[in-house]
Amino acid sequence: MNKEKPIVIGVAGGSGSGKTSVTKSICQRFADKSILVIEQDYYYKDQSHLPFEERLQTNYDHPFAFDNDLLVDHVTQLIQSESVDKPVYDYKRHTRSDQVITVEPKEVIILEGILILEDPRLMDLMDIKVFVDTDADVRIIRRLLRDIKERGRTIDSVIDQYINVVRPMHLQFIEPTKRYADIIIPEGGENHVAIDLMATKIQTILNRKENI
């Protein structure tokens, strides 16, 4: 018997918008269901052919930074009930790691990333498209705290990167994708009403599949 096609959900939004919180909240509401999260951050392009100094200049907020060809192939394989080897990115070396993570197809696949809605090929694979819309001042504070605590960055370096790279890339490439979203969630994981509505919609689709 063929398995039903999984539900594919895209969760987009700017850096620090709360995409991960939304994704985690959805997963928590379906503890008894099979949910797979695929982070676009894992699909940064391999840069092993470049000198380390050139890798340091990579603009990780630009669409060209992502290997969407591989991501599209992997999501397509998962939809076809095939397992895939998800790449791992080494942020210290600024290139793809030699390691991979083997993931199995599941009932619900969540694609999470800043530019998930920028590629039409990815959007064509999605059943539900979500944009997490959070004010810029909140996003920069969240990014500042994260990069200082988790990545050992200085305040000056985070602010400089935000002003010169993150903000202009957000305005040019990320913010315009909001128009493609089926659902816009303000303030990320704190918006429990929106997440409850999302969970209800997913449950409705799952129930429909079970009754077919």
CYANA upper distance limits for C-alpha pairs under 8 A (distance plus 0.5 A):
  3 LYS  CA     81 SER  CA      7.93
  4 GLU  CA    209 LYS  CA      7.63
  5 LYS  CA     79 ILE  CA      6.48
  5 LYS  CA     80 GLN  CA      7.88
  5 LYS  CA    107 GLU  CA      8.12
  6 PRO  CA     79 ILE  CA      6.59
  6 PRO  CA    106 LYS  CA      7.07
  6 PRO  CA    107 GLU  CA      5.11
  6 PRO  CA    108 VAL  CA      5.85
  6 PRO  CA    109 ILE  CA      7.24
  7 ILE  CA    107 GLU  CA      6.81
  7 ILE  CA    108 VAL  CA      5.23
  7 ILE  CA    109 ILE  CA      6.55
  7 ILE  CA    126 MET  CA      8.08
  7 ILE  CA    127 ASP  CA      6.69
  7 ILE  CA    202 ILE  CA      8.42
  7 ILE  CA    205 ILE  CA      8.46
  8 VAL  CA    108 VAL  CA      6.54
  8 VAL  CA    109 ILE  CA      5.27
  8 VAL  CA    110 ILE  CA      6.39
  8 VAL  CA    111 LEU  CA      7.84
  8 VAL  CA    125 LEU  CA      7.34
  8 VAL  CA    126 MET  CA      5.29
  8 VAL  CA    127 ASP  CA      5.81
  8 VAL  CA    128 ILE  CA      7.18
  9 ILE  CA    108 VAL  CA      8.12
  9 ILE  CA    109 ILE  CA      6.69
  9 ILE  CA    110 ILE  CA      5.24
  9 ILE  CA    111 LEU  CA      6.52
  9 ILE  CA    126 MET  CA      6.04
  9 ILE  CA    127 ASP  CA      6.44
  9 ILE  CA    128 ILE  CA      5.31
  9 ILE  CA    129 LYS  CA      6.39
  9 ILE  CA    130 VAL  CA      7.90
 10 GLY  CA    110 ILE  CA      6.37
 10 GLY  CA    111 LEU  CA      5.20
 10 GLY  CA    112 GLU  CA      6.52
 10 GLY  CA    116 ILE  CA      6.95
 10 GLY  CA    117 LEU  CA      7.76
 10 GLY  CA    123 MET  CA      8.15
 10 GLY  CA    126 MET  CA      6.79
 10 GLY  CA    128 ILE  CA      6.82
 10 GLY  CA    129 LYS  CA      5.29
 10 GLY  CA    130 VAL  CA      6.29
 11 VAL  CA     19 LYS  CA      6.90
 11 VAL  CA     23 THR  CA      8.01
 11 VAL  CA    110 ILE  CA      7.56
 11 VAL  CA    111 LEU  CA      6.52
 11 VAL  CA    112 GLU  CA      5.26
 11 VAL  CA    113 GLY  CA      7.02
 11 VAL  CA    116 ILE  CA      7.53
 11 VAL  CA    129 LYS  CA      6.90
 11 VAL  CA    130 VAL  CA      5.27
 11 VAL  CA    131 PHE  CA      6.38
 11 VAL  CA    132 VAL  CA      7.65
 12 ALA  CA     19 LYS  CA      7.11
 12 ALA  CA    112 GLU  CA      6.55
 12 ALA  CA    113 GLY  CA      5.77
 12 ALA  CA    114 ILE  CA      5.60
 12 ALA  CA    115 LEU  CA      6.81
 12 ALA  CA    116 ILE  CA      6.14
 12 ALA  CA    117 LEU  CA      6.96
 12 ALA  CA    129 LYS  CA      8.42
 12 ALA  CA    130 VAL  CA      6.59
 12 ALA  CA    131 PHE  CA      5.26
 12 ALA  CA    132 VAL  CA      6.63
 13 GLY  CA     17 SER  CA      6.44
 13 GLY  CA     18 GLY  CA      8.32
 13 GLY  CA     19 LYS  CA      6.96
 13 GLY  CA    113 GLY  CA      7.59
 13 GLY  CA    114 ILE  CA      5.60
 13 GLY  CA    115 LEU  CA      8.00
 13 GLY  CA    131 PHE  CA      5.76
 13 GLY  CA    132 VAL  CA      5.30
 13 GLY  CA    133 ASP  CA      6.68
 13 GLY  CA    174 ILE  CA      7.31
 13 GLY  CA    175 GLU  CA      8.09
 13 GLY  CA    178 LYS  CA      8.43
 14 GLY  CA    114 ILE  CA      5.93
 14 GLY  CA    132 VAL  CA      8.11
 14 GLY  CA    133 ASP  CA      8.07
 14 GLY  CA    134 THR  CA      8.32
 14 GLY  CA    139 ARG  CA      8.09
 14 GLY  CA    170 HIS  CA      6.92
 14 GLY  CA    174 ILE  CA      6.93
 14 GLY  CA    175 GLU  CA      7.98
 15 SER  CA    114 ILE  CA      7.08
 15 SER  CA    139 ARG  CA      6.99
 15 SER  CA    143 ARG  CA      7.47
 15 SER  CA    166 VAL  CA      8.39
 16 GLY  CA    138 VAL  CA      8.11
 16 GLY  CA    139 ARG  CA      4.91
 16 GLY  CA    140 ILE  CA      7.27
 16 GLY  CA    142 ARG  CA      5.94
 16 GLY  CA    143 ARG  CA      5.87
 17 SER  CA    132 VAL  CA      6.63
 17 SER  CA    133 ASP  CA      6.89
 17 SER  CA    134 THR  CA      5.58
 17 SER  CA    135 ASP  CA      8.30
 17 SER  CA    138 VAL  CA      8.20
 17 SER  CA    139 ARG  CA      5.93
 17 SER  CA    187 GLU  CA      7.38
 17 SER  CA    188 GLY  CA      6.64
 18 GLY  CA     22 VAL  CA      6.79
 18 GLY  CA    132 VAL  CA      7.20
 18 GLY  CA    134 THR  CA      8.13
 18 GLY  CA    187 GLU  CA      7.39
 18 GLY  CA    188 GLY  CA      4.85
 18 GLY  CA    189 GLY  CA      6.42
 19 LYS  CA     23 THR  CA      6.71
 19 LYS  CA    112 GLU  CA      7.42
 19 LYS  CA    113 GLY  CA      8.01
 19 LYS  CA    132 VAL  CA      6.63
 19 LYS  CA    188 GLY  CA      6.74
 19 LYS  CA    189 GLY  CA      8.00
 20 THR  CA     24 LYS  CA      6.57
 20 THR  CA    112 GLU  CA      7.98
 20 THR  CA    189 GLY  CA      8.44
 21 SER  CA     25 SER  CA      6.56
 21 SER  CA    188 GLY  CA      7.00
 21 SER  CA    189 GLY  CA      5.16
 22 VAL  CA     26 ILE  CA      6.76
 22 VAL  CA    188 GLY  CA      6.22
 22 VAL  CA    189 GLY  CA      5.03
 22 VAL  CA    195 ILE  CA      7.54
 23 THR  CA     27 CYS  CA      6.76
 23 THR  CA     37 VAL  CA      8.49
 23 THR  CA    110 ILE  CA      7.95
 23 THR  CA    112 GLU  CA      8.15
 24 LYS  CA     28 GLN  CA      6.64
 25 SER  CA     29 ARG  CA      7.00
 25 SER  CA    189 GLY  CA      7.25
 25 SER  CA    195 ILE  CA      7.72
 26 ILE  CA     30 PHE  CA      7.23
 26 ILE  CA    195 ILE  CA      7.28
 26 ILE  CA    198 MET  CA      8.21
 26 ILE  CA    199 ALA  CA      6.80
 27 CYS  CA     31 ALA  CA      6.92
 27 CYS  CA     35 ILE  CA      7.19
 29 ARG  CA    199 ALA  CA      7.40
 30 PHE  CA     34 SER  CA      8.18
 30 PHE  CA     35 ILE  CA      8.20
 33 LYS  CA    107 GLU  CA      7.77
 34 SER  CA    106 LYS  CA      5.79
 34 SER  CA    107 GLU  CA      5.75
 34 SER  CA    108 VAL  CA      6.78
 35 ILE  CA    106 LYS  CA      6.25
 35 ILE  CA    107 GLU  CA      6.59
 35 ILE  CA    108 VAL  CA      5.18
 35 ILE  CA    109 ILE  CA      6.39
 35 ILE  CA    110 ILE  CA      7.96
 36 LEU  CA    105 PRO  CA      7.77
 36 LEU  CA    106 LYS  CA      6.48
 36 LEU  CA    107 GLU  CA      8.38
 36 LEU  CA    108 VAL  CA      6.68
 36 LEU  CA    109 ILE  CA      5.31
 36 LEU  CA    110 ILE  CA      6.68
 37 VAL  CA    109 ILE  CA      6.37
 37 VAL  CA    110 ILE  CA      5.25
 37 VAL  CA    111 LEU  CA      6.62
 37 VAL  CA    112 GLU  CA      7.75
 38 ILE  CA     42 TYR  CA      8.48
 38 ILE  CA    109 ILE  CA      7.72
 38 ILE  CA    110 ILE  CA      6.56
 38 ILE  CA    111 LEU  CA      5.44
 38 ILE  CA    112 GLU  CA      6.79
 39 GLU  CA     43 TYR  CA      8.14
 39 GLU  CA    111 LEU  CA      6.43
 39 GLU  CA    112 GLU  CA      5.37
 39 GLU  CA    113 GLY  CA      6.52
 40 GLN  CA     44 TYR  CA      7.97
 40 GLN  CA     66 PHE  CA      8.18
 40 GLN  CA     71 LEU  CA      8.23
 40 GLN  CA    111 LEU  CA      7.46
 40 GLN  CA    112 GLU  CA      6.41
 40 GLN  CA    113 GLY  CA      5.37
 40 GLN  CA    114 ILE  CA      8.22
 40 GLN  CA    115 LEU  CA      8.42
 40 GLN  CA    116 ILE  CA      7.62
 41 ASP  CA     66 PHE  CA      8.43
 41 ASP  CA     89 TYR  CA      8.20
 41 ASP  CA    113 GLY  CA      7.10
 42 TYR  CA     86 LYS  CA      7.92
 42 TYR  CA     87 PRO  CA      6.46
 42 TYR  CA     88 VAL  CA      5.91
 42 TYR  CA     89 TYR  CA      6.07
 43 TYR  CA     66 PHE  CA      6.22
 43 TYR  CA     67 ASP  CA      5.99
 43 TYR  CA     68 ASN  CA      7.64
 43 TYR  CA     70 LEU  CA      8.08
 43 TYR  CA     71 LEU  CA      7.15
 43 TYR  CA     87 PRO  CA      7.01
 43 TYR  CA     88 VAL  CA      8.05
 43 TYR  CA     89 TYR  CA      7.81
 44 TYR  CA     60 TYR  CA      8.34
 44 TYR  CA     65 ALA  CA      6.17
 44 TYR  CA     66 PHE  CA      4.84
 44 TYR  CA     67 ASP  CA      6.16
 44 TYR  CA     89 TYR  CA      7.35
 44 TYR  CA     95 THR  CA      8.30
 44 TYR  CA     96 ARG  CA      7.79
 45 LYS  CA     65 ALA  CA      6.42
 45 LYS  CA     66 PHE  CA      5.80
 45 LYS  CA     67 ASP  CA      5.45
 45 LYS  CA     95 THR  CA      7.69
 45 LYS  CA     96 ARG  CA      7.42
 46 ASP  CA     95 THR  CA      5.66
 46 ASP  CA     96 ARG  CA      5.28
 47 GLN  CA     55 ARG  CA      7.21
 47 GLN  CA     94 HIS  CA      7.62
 47 GLN  CA     95 THR  CA      5.29
 47 GLN  CA     96 ARG  CA      7.31
 48 SER  CA     95 THR  CA      6.32
 48 SER  CA     96 ARG  CA      7.78
 50 LEU  CA     54 GLU  CA      6.73
 50 LEU  CA     55 ARG  CA      6.91
 51 PRO  CA     55 ARG  CA      7.02
 52 PHE  CA     56 LEU  CA      6.96
 52 PHE  CA     93 ARG  CA      7.89
 52 PHE  CA     94 HIS  CA      8.10
 53 GLU  CA     57 GLN  CA      7.68
 54 GLU  CA     58 THR  CA      7.74
 55 ARG  CA     94 HIS  CA      6.35
 55 ARG  CA     95 THR  CA      7.99
 56 LEU  CA     94 HIS  CA      7.35
 58 THR  CA     65 ALA  CA      7.87
 59 ASN  CA     65 ALA  CA      7.17
 59 ASN  CA    165 VAL  CA      7.74
 60 TYR  CA     65 ALA  CA      6.03
 60 TYR  CA     66 PHE  CA      8.49
 61 ASP  CA     65 ALA  CA      7.65
 61 ASP  CA    114 ILE  CA      8.27
 61 ASP  CA    165 VAL  CA      7.84
 61 ASP  CA    166 VAL  CA      6.80
 61 ASP  CA    169 MET  CA      6.51
 61 ASP  CA    170 HIS  CA      8.08
 62 HIS  CA     66 PHE  CA      8.40
 62 HIS  CA    169 MET  CA      6.90
 62 HIS  CA    173 PHE  CA      7.98
 63 PRO  CA    115 LEU  CA      7.38
 63 PRO  CA    118 GLU  CA      8.23
 63 PRO  CA    173 PHE  CA      8.21
 67 ASP  CA     71 LEU  CA      7.01
 68 ASN  CA     72 VAL  CA      6.35
 68 ASN  CA    119 ASP  CA      8.33
 69 ASP  CA     73 ASP  CA      6.78
 70 LEU  CA     74 HIS  CA      6.62
 71 LEU  CA     75 VAL  CA      6.67
 72 VAL  CA     76 THR  CA      6.57
 72 VAL  CA    121 ARG  CA      7.44
 72 VAL  CA    122 LEU  CA      6.63
 73 ASP  CA     77 GLN  CA      6.70
 74 HIS  CA     78 LEU  CA      6.69
 74 HIS  CA     84 VAL  CA      6.60
 74 HIS  CA     86 LYS  CA      8.37
 75 VAL  CA     79 ILE  CA      6.67
 75 VAL  CA    125 LEU  CA      8.31
 76 THR  CA     80 GLN  CA      6.83
 76 THR  CA    125 LEU  CA      8.10
 77 GLN  CA     81 SER  CA      6.95
 77 GLN  CA     82 GLU  CA      5.62
 77 GLN  CA     83 SER  CA      7.46
 77 GLN  CA     84 VAL  CA      7.63
 78 LEU  CA     82 GLU  CA      5.50
 78 LEU  CA     83 SER  CA      6.52
 78 LEU  CA     84 VAL  CA      7.56
 78 LEU  CA    104 GLU  CA      7.72
 78 LEU  CA    105 PRO  CA      5.41
 78 LEU  CA    106 LYS  CA      8.33
 79 ILE  CA    105 PRO  CA      7.49
 81 SER  CA    104 GLU  CA      8.34
 81 SER  CA    105 PRO  CA      5.96
 81 SER  CA    106 LYS  CA      8.50
 82 GLU  CA    104 GLU  CA      7.46
 82 GLU  CA    105 PRO  CA      6.83
 83 SER  CA    102 THR  CA      7.41
 83 SER  CA    103 VAL  CA      6.17
 83 SER  CA    104 GLU  CA      5.00
 83 SER  CA    105 PRO  CA      6.43
 84 VAL  CA    102 THR  CA      6.17
 84 VAL  CA    103 VAL  CA      6.11
 84 VAL  CA    104 GLU  CA      7.30
 85 ASP  CA    100 VAL  CA      6.09
 85 ASP  CA    101 ILE  CA      5.81
 85 ASP  CA    102 THR  CA      4.80
 85 ASP  CA    103 VAL  CA      6.84
 86 LYS  CA    100 VAL  CA      5.92
 86 LYS  CA    101 ILE  CA      5.42
 86 LYS  CA    102 THR  CA      6.49
 86 LYS  CA    103 VAL  CA      7.36
 87 PRO  CA     96 ARG  CA      7.66
 87 PRO  CA     97 SER  CA      7.80
 87 PRO  CA     99 GLN  CA      7.29
 87 PRO  CA    100 VAL  CA      5.16
 87 PRO  CA    101 ILE  CA      6.91
 88 VAL  CA     96 ARG  CA      6.55
 88 VAL  CA     97 SER  CA      5.91
 88 VAL  CA     98 ASP  CA      8.05
 88 VAL  CA     99 GLN  CA      6.52
 88 VAL  CA    100 VAL  CA      6.13
 88 VAL  CA    101 ILE  CA      7.72
 89 TYR  CA     94 HIS  CA      8.03
 89 TYR  CA     95 THR  CA      6.60
 89 TYR  CA     96 ARG  CA      4.87
 89 TYR  CA     97 SER  CA      5.76
 90 ASP  CA     94 HIS  CA      6.26
 90 ASP  CA     95 THR  CA      6.08
 90 ASP  CA     96 ARG  CA      6.06
 90 ASP  CA     97 SER  CA      5.75
 91 TYR  CA     95 THR  CA      7.31
105 PRO  CA    109 ILE  CA      8.38
111 LEU  CA    116 ILE  CA      7.55
112 GLU  CA    116 ILE  CA      7.14
114 ILE  CA    174 ILE  CA      7.05
115 LEU  CA    119 ASP  CA      7.97
115 LEU  CA    173 PHE  CA      8.07
115 LEU  CA    174 ILE  CA      6.57
115 LEU  CA    177 THR  CA      8.37
116 ILE  CA    122 LEU  CA      7.39
116 ILE  CA    123 MET  CA      8.08
117 LEU  CA    122 LEU  CA      7.57
117 LEU  CA    123 MET  CA      6.49
117 LEU  CA    129 LYS  CA      8.10
117 LEU  CA    177 THR  CA      6.21
117 LEU  CA    178 LYS  CA      8.43
117 LEU  CA    180 TYR  CA      7.52
117 LEU  CA    181 ALA  CA      8.30
118 GLU  CA    123 MET  CA      8.46
118 GLU  CA    173 PHE  CA      7.82
118 GLU  CA    174 ILE  CA      7.84
118 GLU  CA    177 THR  CA      6.48
119 ASP  CA    123 MET  CA      7.00
120 PRO  CA    124 ASP  CA      6.61
121 ARG  CA    125 LEU  CA      7.34
122 LEU  CA    126 MET  CA      7.28
123 MET  CA    129 LYS  CA      8.04
128 ILE  CA    181 ALA  CA      8.45
128 ILE  CA    182 ASP  CA      6.91
128 ILE  CA    183 ILE  CA      8.37
129 LYS  CA    180 TYR  CA      7.81
129 LYS  CA    181 ALA  CA      5.33
129 LYS  CA    182 ASP  CA      5.66
129 LYS  CA    183 ILE  CA      6.96
130 VAL  CA    181 ALA  CA      5.66
130 VAL  CA    182 ASP  CA      6.51
130 VAL  CA    183 ILE  CA      5.37
130 VAL  CA    184 ILE  CA      6.29
130 VAL  CA    185 ILE  CA      7.76
131 PHE  CA    178 LYS  CA      6.38
131 PHE  CA    181 ALA  CA      6.24
131 PHE  CA    183 ILE  CA      6.93
131 PHE  CA    184 ILE  CA      5.34
131 PHE  CA    185 ILE  CA      6.70
132 VAL  CA    184 ILE  CA      6.38
132 VAL  CA    185 ILE  CA      5.26
132 VAL  CA    186 PRO  CA      6.37
132 VAL  CA    187 GLU  CA      7.39
132 VAL  CA    188 GLY  CA      6.08
133 ASP  CA    184 ILE  CA      7.02
133 ASP  CA    185 ILE  CA      6.32
133 ASP  CA    186 PRO  CA      5.15
133 ASP  CA    187 GLU  CA      6.63
133 ASP  CA    188 GLY  CA      7.53
134 THR  CA    138 VAL  CA      7.34
134 THR  CA    139 ARG  CA      7.16
134 THR  CA    186 PRO  CA      6.07
134 THR  CA    187 GLU  CA      5.24
134 THR  CA    188 GLY  CA      7.31
135 ASP  CA    139 ARG  CA      6.90
135 ASP  CA    187 GLU  CA      8.09
136 ALA  CA    140 ILE  CA      6.67
137 ASP  CA    141 ILE  CA      6.84
138 VAL  CA    142 ARG  CA      6.73
139 ARG  CA    143 ARG  CA      6.60
140 ILE  CA    144 LEU  CA      6.41
140 ILE  CA    162 TYR  CA      8.00
141 ILE  CA    145 LEU  CA      6.73
142 ARG  CA    146 ARG  CA      6.61
143 ARG  CA    147 ASP  CA      6.45
143 ARG  CA    158 VAL  CA      8.44
144 LEU  CA    148 ILE  CA      6.65
144 LEU  CA    155 ILE  CA      7.43
144 LEU  CA    158 VAL  CA      6.71
144 LEU  CA    159 ILE  CA      8.05
145 LEU  CA    149 LYS  CA      6.54
146 ARG  CA    150 GLU  CA      6.07
146 ARG  CA    151 ARG  CA      7.76
147 ASP  CA    151 ARG  CA      5.33
147 ASP  CA    152 GLY  CA      6.90
147 ASP  CA    153 ARG  CA      6.05
147 ASP  CA    158 VAL  CA      7.64
148 ILE  CA    152 GLY  CA      5.47
148 ILE  CA    153 ARG  CA      5.16
148 ILE  CA    154 THR  CA      6.57
148 ILE  CA    155 ILE  CA      7.51
149 LYS  CA    153 ARG  CA      8.22
153 ARG  CA    157 SER  CA      7.10
153 ARG  CA    158 VAL  CA      7.17
154 THR  CA    158 VAL  CA      6.84
155 ILE  CA    159 ILE  CA      6.70
156 ASP  CA    160 ASP  CA      6.49
157 SER  CA    161 GLN  CA      6.57
158 VAL  CA    162 TYR  CA      6.60
159 ILE  CA    163 ILE  CA      6.66
160 ASP  CA    164 ASN  CA      6.57
161 GLN  CA    165 VAL  CA      5.87
161 GLN  CA    166 VAL  CA      6.83
162 TYR  CA    166 VAL  CA      4.99
162 TYR  CA    167 ARG  CA      6.10
163 ILE  CA    167 ARG  CA      6.14
163 ILE  CA    168 PRO  CA      7.86
164 ASN  CA    168 PRO  CA      7.30
165 VAL  CA    169 MET  CA      6.51
166 VAL  CA    170 HIS  CA      6.49
167 ARG  CA    171 LEU  CA      6.79
168 PRO  CA    172 GLN  CA      6.57
169 MET  CA    173 PHE  CA      6.16
169 MET  CA    174 ILE  CA      7.45
170 HIS  CA    174 ILE  CA      5.18
170 HIS  CA    175 GLU  CA      6.29
171 LEU  CA    175 GLU  CA      5.90
171 LEU  CA    176 PRO  CA      7.78
172 GLN  CA    176 PRO  CA      7.55
173 PHE  CA    177 THR  CA      7.60
174 ILE  CA    178 LYS  CA      7.96
177 THR  CA    181 ALA  CA      7.79
178 LYS  CA    184 ILE  CA      8.10
185 ILE  CA    191 ASN  CA      7.52
185 ILE  CA    194 ALA  CA      6.68
185 ILE  CA    195 ILE  CA      8.39
186 PRO  CA    191 ASN  CA      7.21
187 GLU  CA    191 ASN  CA      6.61
189 GLY  CA    195 ILE  CA      8.05
191 ASN  CA    195 ILE  CA      6.96
192 HIS  CA    196 ASP  CA      6.48
193 VAL  CA    197 LEU  CA      6.79
194 ALA  CA    198 MET  CA      6.73
195 ILE  CA    199 ALA  CA      6.61
196 ASP  CA    200 THR  CA      6.65
197 LEU  CA    201 LYS  CA      6.76
198 MET  CA    202 ILE  CA      6.78
199 ALA  CA    203 GLN  CA      6.60
200 THR  CA    204 THR  CA      6.64
201 LYS  CA    205 ILE  CA      6.91
202 ILE  CA    206 LEU  CA      6.73
203 GLN  CA    207 ASN  CA      6.54
204 THR  CA    208 ARG  CA      6.69
205 ILE  CA    209 LYS  CA      6.80
206 LEU  CA    210 GLU  CA      6.76
207 ASN  CA    211 ASN  CA      6.79
208 ARG  CA    212 ILE  CA      6.97
